[in-house]
């Protein structure tokens, strides 16, 4: 089972989950709150992680879930960019995502209905 773990309280993360749900024509990706990984992730990890054949975090998670959901595996070619650069860009966006949205947060009832249908946890 392919699972995208995302911060369900973050508007940016919810938008990303909605995007993945829209491009997931094969209905291959399920969703869960990143809080479900609290016991296995580093303290303070609150962005996205993706589990398919392995557990991916940061930019690798984004690349892998987009490739799996879209069926366009050429997306993985973006991994030719050095991982330190991809991770730095990802962490900058993740660190500033609340500023981009004016610190607005989502509640459970604000999660897109298509994403909610595919949630495997609350």
PAROTI-846065 format. One record per atom (N, C-alpha, C): residue number from 1; residue in one letter; z, x, y. Coordinates in nm, 2 decimals, always signed. Atoms other than C-alpha are relative to their C-alpha. Layout:
VEXMI    n  res      zz      xx      yy
VEXMI  NUM    A       Z       X       Y
...
# end
This chain:
VEXMI    n  res      zz      xx      yy
VEXMI    1    X   +0.00   +0.08   -0.12
VEXMI    1    X   +0.00   +0.00   +0.00
VEXMI    1    X   +0.00   +0.09   +0.12
VEXMI    2    X   +0.01   -0.07   -0.13
VEXMI    2    X   -0.09   +0.13   +0.35
VEXMI    2    X   +0.09   -0.07   +0.10
VEXMI    3    X   -0.10   +0.06   -0.09
VEXMI    3    X   +0.19   +0.07   +0.60
VEXMI    3    X   +0.00   +0.08   +0.13
VEXMI    4    X   -0.02   -0.06   -0.13
VEXMI    4    X   +0.19   +0.14   +0.97
VEXMI    4    X   +0.13   -0.04   +0.05
VEXMI    5    X   -0.13   +0.02   -0.06
VEXMI    5    X   +0.54   +0.18   +1.10
VEXMI    5    X   -0.01   +0.02   +0.15
VEXMI    6    X   +0.02   -0.01   -0.14
VEXMI    6    X   +0.55   +0.11   +1.47
VEXMI    6    X   +0.13   -0.05   +0.07
VEXMI    7    X   -0.11   +0.04   -0.09
VEXMI    7    X   +0.81   +0.06   +1.75
VEXMI    7    X   -0.03   -0.14   +0.04
VEXMI    8    X   +0.03   +0.14   -0.03
VEXMI    8    X   +0.80   -0.32   +1.75
VEXMI    8    X   +0.06   -0.05   +0.13
VEXMI    9    X   -0.05   +0.03   -0.13
VEXMI    9    X   +0.99   -0.32   +2.08
VEXMI    9    X   -0.08   +0.05   +0.12
VEXMI   10    X   +0.08   -0.07   -0.10
VEXMI   10    X   +0.73   -0.12   +2.27
VEXMI   10    X   -0.14   -0.07   +0.01
VEXMI   11    X   +0.13   +0.06   -0.03
VEXMI   11    X   +0.43   -0.28   +2.44
VEXMI   11    X   -0.12   +0.08   -0.04
VEXMI   12    X   +0.12   -0.09   +0.04
VEXMI   12    X   +0.20   +0.02   +2.38
VEXMI   12    X   -0.01   +0.00   -0.15
VEXMI   13    X   +0.01   -0.01   +0.15
VEXMI   13    X   +0.29   +0.04   +2.01
VEXMI   13    X   -0.05   -0.14   -0.05
VEXMI   14    X   +0.05   +0.13   +0.04
VEXMI   14    X   +0.24   -0.34   +1.98
VEXMI   14    X   -0.15   -0.01   +0.02
VEXMI   15    X   +0.15   +0.00   -0.03
VEXMI   15    X   -0.10   -0.30   +2.14
VEXMI   15    X   -0.08   +0.08   -0.10
VEXMI   16    X   +0.07   -0.08   +0.11
VEXMI   16    X   -0.19   -0.03   +1.89
VEXMI   16    X   +0.00   -0.07   -0.13
VEXMI   17    X   +0.00   +0.07   +0.12
VEXMI   17    X   -0.08   -0.24   +1.60
VEXMI   17    X   -0.10   -0.12   +0.00
VEXMI   18    X   +0.10   +0.11   -0.01
VEXMI   18    X   -0.29   -0.53   +1.73
VEXMI   18    X   -0.14   +0.05   -0.01
VEXMI   19    X   +0.13   -0.06   +0.02
VEXMI   19    X   -0.59   -0.30   +1.76
VEXMI   19    X   -0.03   +0.03   -0.14
VEXMI   20    X   +0.02   -0.03   +0.14
VEXMI   20    X   -0.54   -0.18   +1.40
VEXMI   20    X   -0.03   -0.13   -0.08
VEXMI   21    X   +0.02   +0.12   +0.07
VEXMI   21    X   -0.51   -0.54   +1.28
VEXMI   21    X   -0.14   -0.06   +0.02
VEXMI   22    X   +0.14   +0.05   -0.04
VEXMI   22    X   -0.84   -0.63   +1.46
VEXMI   22    X   -0.11   +0.08   -0.08
VEXMI   23    X   +0.11   -0.08   +0.07
VEXMI   23    X   -1.04   -0.34   +1.30
VEXMI   23    X   +0.02   +0.01   -0.15
VEXMI   24    X   -0.03   -0.01   +0.14
VEXMI   24    X   -0.88   -0.38   +0.96
VEXMI   24    X   -0.08   -0.11   -0.08
VEXMI   25    X   +0.09   +0.10   +0.07
VEXMI   25    X   -1.17   -0.58   +0.80
VEXMI   25    X   +0.03   -0.02   -0.15
VEXMI   26    X   -0.03   +0.01   +0.15
VEXMI   26    X   -1.06   -0.50   +0.44
VEXMI   26    X   +0.14   -0.05   -0.02
VEXMI   27    X   -0.14   +0.04   +0.01
VEXMI   27    X   -0.70   -0.62   +0.51
VEXMI   27    X   +0.08   +0.10   -0.08
VEXMI   28    X   -0.07   -0.11   +0.07
VEXMI   28    X   -0.57   -0.28   +0.39
VEXMI   28    X   +0.13   +0.04   +0.05
VEXMI   29    X   -0.11   -0.06   -0.07
VEXMI   29    X   -0.30   -0.21   +0.64
VEXMI   29    X   +0.11   -0.11   +0.02
VEXMI   30    X   -0.12   +0.09   -0.03
VEXMI   30    X   +0.05   -0.38   +0.65
VEXMI   30    X   +0.08   +0.07   +0.11
VEXMI   31    X   -0.08   -0.05   -0.11
VEXMI   31    X   +0.30   -0.33   +0.93
VEXMI   31    X   +0.15   -0.02   -0.03
VEXMI   32    X   -0.14   +0.00   +0.01
VEXMI   32    X   +0.67   -0.26   +0.95
VEXMI   32    X   +0.06   +0.07   +0.12
VEXMI   33    X   -0.07   -0.07   -0.11
VEXMI   33    X   +0.92   -0.16   +1.21
VEXMI   33    X   +0.03   +0.14   -0.03
VEXMI   34    X   -0.03   -0.14   +0.02
VEXMI   34    X   +0.97   +0.21   +1.25
VEXMI   34    X   +0.15   +0.02   -0.03
VEXMI   35    X   -0.14   +0.00   +0.03
VEXMI   35    X   +1.34   +0.13   +1.23
VEXMI   35    X   +0.03   +0.01   -0.15
VEXMI   36    X   -0.02   +0.00   +0.15
VEXMI   36    X   +1.29   +0.09   +0.85
VEXMI   36    X   +0.00   +0.15   -0.05
VEXMI   37    X   +0.00   -0.14   +0.04
VEXMI   37    X   +1.24   +0.47   +0.84
VEXMI   37    X   +0.12   +0.08   +0.05
VEXMI   38    X   -0.11   -0.06   -0.07
VEXMI   38    X   +1.56   +0.55   +1.02
VEXMI   38    X   +0.07   +0.11   -0.09
VEXMI   39    X   -0.07   -0.09   +0.09
VEXMI   39    X   +1.72   +0.72   +0.71
VEXMI   39    X   -0.08   +0.13   -0.04
VEXMI   40    X   +0.09   -0.11   +0.05
VEXMI   40    X   +1.42   +0.95   +0.64
VEXMI   40    X   -0.07   +0.08   +0.11
VEXMI   41    X   +0.07   -0.06   -0.11
VEXMI   41    X   +1.29   +1.04   +0.99
VEXMI   41    X   +0.10   +0.07   +0.08
VEXMI   42    X   -0.09   -0.07   -0.09
VEXMI   42    X   +1.44   +1.28   +1.24
VEXMI   42    X   +0.06   -0.10   +0.10
VEXMI   43    X   -0.07   +0.09   -0.09
VEXMI   43    X   +1.69   +1.13   +1.48
VEXMI   43    X   -0.08   -0.02   +0.13
VEXMI   44    X   +0.07   +0.02   -0.13
VEXMI   44    X   +1.53   +0.97   +1.78
VEXMI   44    X   -0.15   -0.03   -0.02
VEXMI   45    X   +0.14   +0.02   +0.02
VEXMI   45    X   +1.19   +0.92   +1.61
VEXMI   45    X   -0.02   -0.15   +0.02
VEXMI   46    X   +0.01   +0.14   -0.03
VEXMI   46    X   +1.07   +0.59   +1.75
VEXMI   46    X   -0.15   -0.04   +0.04
VEXMI   47    X   +0.14   +0.03   -0.04
VEXMI   47    X   +0.69   +0.59   +1.78
VEXMI   47    X   -0.08   -0.06   -0.12
VEXMI   48    X   +0.08   +0.05   +0.12
VEXMI   48    X   +0.44   +0.55   +1.48
VEXMI   48    X   +0.00   +0.10   -0.11
VEXMI   49    X   +0.01   -0.08   +0.12
VEXMI   49    X   +0.43   +0.67   +1.13
VEXMI   49    X   -0.09   -0.09   -0.09
VEXMI   50    X   +0.09   +0.07   +0.09
VEXMI   50    X   +0.17   +0.58   +0.86
VEXMI   50    X   +0.02   +0.05   -0.14
VEXMI   51    X   -0.01   -0.03   +0.14
VEXMI   51    X   +0.21   +0.57   +0.49
VEXMI   51    X   -0.12   -0.05   -0.08
VEXMI   52    X   +0.11   +0.04   +0.09
VEXMI   52    X   -0.09   +0.57   +0.26
VEXMI   52    X   +0.02   +0.08   -0.12
VEXMI   53    X   -0.01   -0.10   +0.11
VEXMI   53    X   -0.13   +0.86   +0.02
VEXMI   53    X   +0.12   +0.10   +0.02
VEXMI   54    X   -0.10   -0.09   -0.05
VEXMI   54    X   +0.13   +1.05   +0.22
VEXMI   54    X   +0.07   -0.06   +0.12
VEXMI   55    X   -0.06   +0.05   -0.13
VEXMI   55    X   +0.36   +0.99   +0.52
VEXMI   55    X   -0.05   +0.09   +0.11
VEXMI   56    X   +0.06   -0.07   -0.11
VEXMI   56    X   +0.18   +1.08   +0.84
VEXMI   56    X   +0.08   -0.04   +0.12
VEXMI   57    X   -0.06   +0.03   -0.13
VEXMI   57    X   +0.34   +1.11   +1.18
VEXMI   57    X   -0.08   +0.05   +0.12
VEXMI   58    X   +0.06   -0.05   -0.12
VEXMI   58    X   +0.23   +1.17   +1.54
VEXMI   58    X   -0.15   -0.03   -0.01
VEXMI   59    X   +0.14   +0.02   -0.01
VEXMI   59    X   -0.14   +1.22   +1.59
VEXMI   59    X   -0.07   -0.02   -0.14
VEXMI   60    X   +0.06   +0.01   +0.14
VEXMI   60    X   -0.21   +1.25   +1.21
VEXMI   60    X   +0.01   -0.15   -0.04
VEXMI   61    X   -0.02   +0.14   +0.04
VEXMI   61    X   -0.07   +0.89   +1.17
VEXMI   61    X   -0.11   -0.08   +0.07
VEXMI   62    X   +0.10   +0.07   -0.07
VEXMI   62    X   -0.30   +0.76   +1.44
VEXMI   62    X   -0.14   +0.02   -0.06
VEXMI   63    X   +0.13   -0.03   +0.06
VEXMI   63    X   -0.61   +0.93   +1.29
VEXMI   63    X   -0.02   -0.06   -0.13
VEXMI   64    X   +0.01   +0.05   +0.13
VEXMI   64    X   -0.54   +0.83   +0.94
VEXMI   64    X   +0.00   -0.15   -0.01
VEXMI   65    X   +0.00   +0.15   +0.00
VEXMI   65    X   -0.46   +0.46   +1.01
VEXMI   65    X   -0.13   -0.05   +0.06
VEXMI   66    X   +0.13   +0.04   -0.05
VEXMI   66    X   -0.77   +0.43   +1.23
VEXMI   66    X   -0.11   +0.02   -0.10
VEXMI   67    X   +0.11   -0.03   +0.10
VEXMI   67    X   -0.99   +0.59   +0.96
VEXMI   67    X   +0.01   -0.10   -0.11
VEXMI   68    X   -0.02   +0.10   +0.11
VEXMI   68    X   -0.84   +0.36   +0.69
VEXMI   68    X   -0.03   -0.14   +0.04
VEXMI   69    X   +0.02   +0.14   -0.05
VEXMI   69    X   -0.85   +0.04   +0.89
VEXMI   69    X   -0.14   -0.02   +0.03
VEXMI   70    X   +0.14   +0.02   -0.04
VEXMI   70    X   -1.20   +0.09   +1.03
VEXMI   70    X   -0.10   +0.03   -0.11
VEXMI   71    X   +0.09   -0.04   +0.11
VEXMI   71    X   -1.35   +0.23   +0.71
VEXMI   71    X   -0.09   +0.11   +0.05
VEXMI   72    X   +0.08   -0.10   -0.06
VEXMI   72    X   -1.50   +0.50   +0.93
VEXMI   72    X   +0.07   +0.14   -0.01
VEXMI   73    X   -0.07   -0.12   +0.03
VEXMI   73    X   -1.37   +0.82   +0.77
VEXMI   73    X   -0.03   +0.12   +0.09
VEXMI   74    X   +0.03   -0.11   -0.09
VEXMI   74    X   -1.55   +1.04   +1.02
VEXMI   74    X   +0.10   +0.02   +0.11
VEXMI   75    X   -0.11   -0.01   -0.10
VEXMI   75    X   -1.26   +0.97   +1.25
VEXMI   75    X   +0.09   +0.12   -0.03
VEXMI   76    X   -0.08   -0.12   +0.04
VEXMI   76    X   -1.08   +1.24   +1.05
VEXMI   76    X   -0.05   +0.13   +0.05
VEXMI   77    X   +0.06   -0.13   -0.06
VEXMI   77    X   -1.31   +1.50   +1.20
VEXMI   77    X   +0.07   +0.04   +0.12
VEXMI   78    X   -0.08   -0.04   -0.11
VEXMI   78    X   -1.09   +1.48   +1.50
VEXMI   78    X   +0.11   +0.09   -0.03
VEXMI   79    X   -0.11   -0.10   +0.04
VEXMI   79    X   -0.84   +1.69   +1.30
VEXMI   79    X   -0.05   +0.14   +0.02
VEXMI   80    X   +0.04   -0.14   -0.03
VEXMI   80    X   -1.05   +1.99   +1.39
VEXMI   80    X   +0.06   +0.05   +0.12
VEXMI   81    X   -0.08   -0.04   -0.12
VEXMI   81    X   -0.86   +1.99   +1.72
VEXMI   81    X   +0.13   +0.06   -0.06
VEXMI   82    X   -0.13   -0.06   +0.05
VEXMI   82    X   -0.56   +2.22   +1.67
VEXMI   82    X   +0.12   -0.10   +0.00
VEXMI   83    X   -0.11   +0.09   +0.01
VEXMI   83    X   -0.26   +2.03   +1.55
VEXMI   83    X   +0.10   +0.01   +0.11
VEXMI   84    X   -0.10   -0.02   -0.10
VEXMI   84    X   -0.03   +2.18   +1.81
VEXMI   84    X   -0.05   -0.07   +0.13
VEXMI   85    X   +0.05   +0.07   -0.12
VEXMI   85    X   -0.26   +2.04   +2.09
VEXMI   85    X   +0.00   -0.15   -0.02
VEXMI   86    X   +0.00   +0.14   +0.03
VEXMI   86    X   -0.30   +1.70   +1.92
VEXMI   86    X   +0.14   -0.05   +0.01
VEXMI   87    X   -0.14   +0.04   +0.00
VEXMI   87    X   +0.08   +1.68   +1.87
VEXMI   87    X   +0.05   +0.00   +0.15
VEXMI   88    X   -0.05   -0.01   -0.14
VEXMI   88    X   +0.15   +1.79   +2.23
VEXMI   88    X   -0.05   -0.12   +0.08
VEXMI   89    X   +0.05   +0.11   -0.07
VEXMI   89    X   -0.08   +1.52   +2.37
VEXMI   89    X   +0.06   -0.13   -0.05
VEXMI   90    X   -0.06   +0.12   +0.06
VEXMI   90    X   +0.06   +1.25   +2.13
VEXMI   90    X   +0.14   -0.01   +0.06
VEXMI   91    X   -0.14   +0.01   -0.04
VEXMI   91    X   +0.42   +1.34   +2.22
VEXMI   91    X   +0.01   -0.03   +0.15
VEXMI   92    X   +0.00   +0.03   -0.15
VEXMI   92    X   +0.34   +1.33   +2.60
VEXMI   92    X   -0.02   -0.15   +0.02
VEXMI   93    X   +0.02   +0.15   -0.01
VEXMI   93    X   +0.20   +0.98   +2.56
VEXMI   93    X   +0.12   -0.08   -0.05
VEXMI   94    X   -0.12   +0.07   +0.06
VEXMI   94    X   +0.49   +0.87   +2.34
VEXMI   94    X   +0.12   +0.01   +0.09
VEXMI   95    X   -0.12   -0.02   -0.09
VEXMI   95    X   +0.75   +1.01   +2.58
VEXMI   95    X   -0.02   -0.08   +0.12
VEXMI   96    X   +0.02   +0.07   -0.13
VEXMI   96    X   +0.59   +0.84   +2.88
VEXMI   96    X   -0.05   -0.14   -0.02
VEXMI   97    X   +0.05   +0.14   +0.02
VEXMI   97    X   +0.48   +0.51   +2.72
VEXMI   97    X   +0.07   -0.11   +0.07
VEXMI   98    X   -0.08   +0.11   -0.07
VEXMI   98    X   +0.76   +0.31   +2.87
VEXMI   98    X   -0.02   +0.00   +0.15
VEXMI   99    X   +0.03   -0.01   -0.14
VEXMI   99    X   +0.68   +0.44   +3.21
VEXMI   99    X   -0.14   -0.07   +0.03
VEXMI  100    X   +0.13   +0.07   -0.02
VEXMI  100    X   +0.32   +0.32   +3.17
VEXMI  100    X   +0.01   -0.15   +0.01
VEXMI  101    X   -0.01   +0.15   +0.01
VEXMI  101    X   +0.44   -0.03   +3.11
VEXMI  101    X   +0.11   -0.05   +0.09
VEXMI  102    X   -0.11   +0.04   -0.09
VEXMI  102    X   +0.72   -0.03   +3.37
VEXMI  102    X   +0.13   -0.04   -0.07
VEXMI  103    X   -0.12   +0.02   +0.08
VEXMI  103    X   +0.99   -0.02   +3.10
VEXMI  103    X   +0.01   -0.14   -0.06
VEXMI  104    X   +0.00   +0.13   +0.06
VEXMI  104    X   +0.89   -0.36   +2.97
VEXMI  104    X   +0.01   +0.02   -0.15
VEXMI  105    X   -0.01   -0.01   +0.15
VEXMI  105    X   +0.98   -0.42   +2.61
VEXMI  105    X   -0.05   -0.14   -0.06
VEXMI  106    X   +0.04   +0.12   +0.07
VEXMI  106    X   +0.87   -0.67   +2.35
VEXMI  106    X   +0.11   -0.06   -0.08
VEXMI  107    X   -0.09   +0.06   +0.10
VEXMI  107    X   +1.07   -0.92   +2.15
VEXMI  107    X   -0.08   -0.04   -0.12
VEXMI  108    X   +0.07   +0.04   +0.13
VEXMI  108    X   +0.99   -1.03   +1.80
VEXMI  108    X   -0.10   -0.11   +0.02
VEXMI  109    X   +0.10   +0.11   -0.01
VEXMI  109    X   +0.82   -1.34   +1.92
VEXMI  109    X   -0.12   +0.04   +0.09
VEXMI  110    X   +0.11   -0.04   -0.08
VEXMI  110    X   +0.59   -1.14   +2.14
VEXMI  110    X   -0.10   +0.09   -0.08
VEXMI  111    X   +0.09   -0.07   +0.09
VEXMI  111    X   +0.43   -0.95   +1.85
VEXMI  111    X   -0.12   -0.09   -0.03
VEXMI  112    X   +0.12   +0.07   +0.03
VEXMI  112    X   +0.07   -1.05   +1.79
VEXMI  112    X   +0.01   -0.08   -0.13
VEXMI  113    X   -0.01   +0.08   +0.12
VEXMI  113    X   +0.04   -1.33   +1.54
VEXMI  113    X   -0.07   +0.06   -0.12
VEXMI  114    X   +0.07   -0.07   +0.11
VEXMI  114    X   -0.21   -1.14   +1.33
VEXMI  114    X   +0.08   +0.11   -0.06
VEXMI  115    X   -0.09   -0.10   +0.05
VEXMI  115    X   +0.03   -0.85   +1.31
VEXMI  115    X   +0.11   -0.05   -0.07
VEXMI  116    X   -0.12   +0.06   +0.06
VEXMI  116    X   +0.32   -1.07   +1.23
VEXMI  116    X   -0.03   -0.05   -0.15
VEXMI  117    X   +0.04   +0.04   +0.13
VEXMI  117    X   +0.13   -1.21   +0.93
VEXMI  117    X   +0.00   +0.11   -0.10
VEXMI  118    X   +0.01   -0.12   +0.09
VEXMI  118    X   +0.09   -0.86   +0.79
VEXMI  118    X   +0.13   +0.08   +0.00
VEXMI  119    X   -0.12   -0.07   -0.01
VEXMI  119    X   +0.45   -0.76   +0.86
VEXMI  119    X   +0.07   -0.01   -0.14
VEXMI  120    X   -0.07   +0.01   +0.13
VEXMI  120    X   +0.64   -0.66   +0.54
VEXMI  120    X   +0.15   +0.02   +0.02
VEXMI  121    X   -0.15   +0.00   -0.03
VEXMI  121    X   +0.98   -0.63   +0.72
VEXMI  121    X   +0.02   -0.06   +0.14
VEXMI  122    X   -0.03   +0.07   -0.12
VEXMI  122    X   +1.15   -0.78   +1.02
VEXMI  122    X   +0.02   +0.11   +0.11
# end
